[in-house]
Amino acid sequence: MLSTVSIISVWQRRAQFGSVWLLVARLIFITMRIFTLILGLLCTLGYSSGYNYLMVLNSAGSSHFNVGHALAKGLVKAGHTITVVSVFPQKKPIPG
């Protein structure tokens, strides 16, 4: 018959092995996520190009237009083509 000391030591060993397997599983999970991220970045590296965007700024507030306009300028500088529809016409349109 098993004594209480041997039962406790068996339980402690199970807890140790469970935590080891949990650690191994976490390491595998983290490694696979990093591998997937690197693989995804490598696959999209050759296919990146500028996109065409349509921005509809239909707010009557000029503050909302200023934020949208700044966003459009940043996207044009990044190489995208932007078409802006707004209630505030521009005297000098942004090229792109």
N, C-alpha and C positions, 0 to 999 in steps of 0.2 A: 504494500500500500504506500502511496506517495505521502510524504510529509508536507506540511505547509511551506517549509523552506524551499523544497524542490518545486512545488507548484508556483511559488512566487518567482523563483529564478527562471522557470520556463516562461512565465508571463512576461518577465523583463526581457528575456531574449527575443520573444516575439515582438515586443515593442521596439527593440533595437533594430531588428530586421525590417519591421514595417517602416520605421523612419528612414532607414537606408534606402529602401525601395522607393519611398516617397521622394527622397532627395534625387535619386537616379531619374525618376520620372520627370521631376521638375527640370533637371539639367537637359534631358532629352527634349522636353517641350521648348525650353528657351533656345536651345541649339537649332531646332527645326524652325522656330520663328525667325531667328537671325538669318538662317540659310534661305528661307522663303523671301525675306526682305531683300537680301543681296541679289538673289536670282531675279526677282521682279525688277529691281533697279537696272540690272544688266540687260534684261530683255527690252525694257522701254528706252534705254539709252539711245539706240539707233533710230527709234521711231518718233522721237519728240520733234514737234514742229509747232508753228503757230496756229491757233484756232481762229475761227470767225465768231464774233459775239454780237448779239443784238441787245442793246440796253434801252429799256423803255423807262424813262424818268418822268413819270406823269404827276409828280407832286408839284403843287403850286408854290411850295416854299423854296426859296433860293438856297437855303442851307442844305436841303436834301440834294439839290442839283449840284452844289459845290462838292459834296462828298462823292457823288456819282461821277462827276466830271474828273475829279482827281483819280478815281479808280480807273476810268477810261484812259487817262493819260499814262498811268502806270502800265496798263495792259498793252498800250501801243508801243511804249518803250521796250516792253518785253518781246515784241515781235508779233503781236496778235493784230487782227483786223477787227475794228470796232465800228459798229453802226449805232449811233445814238439818236433816239427819238425823244424829244424833250419839248416842254412848253417854253423854254428859253432858247431862242435861236442864237447860234454863234455867228459873230461877224467874220471870224477867221477860223474855218474848221481845222481840226487837228488832222494832219496827214496820217492815213492809216485807218 
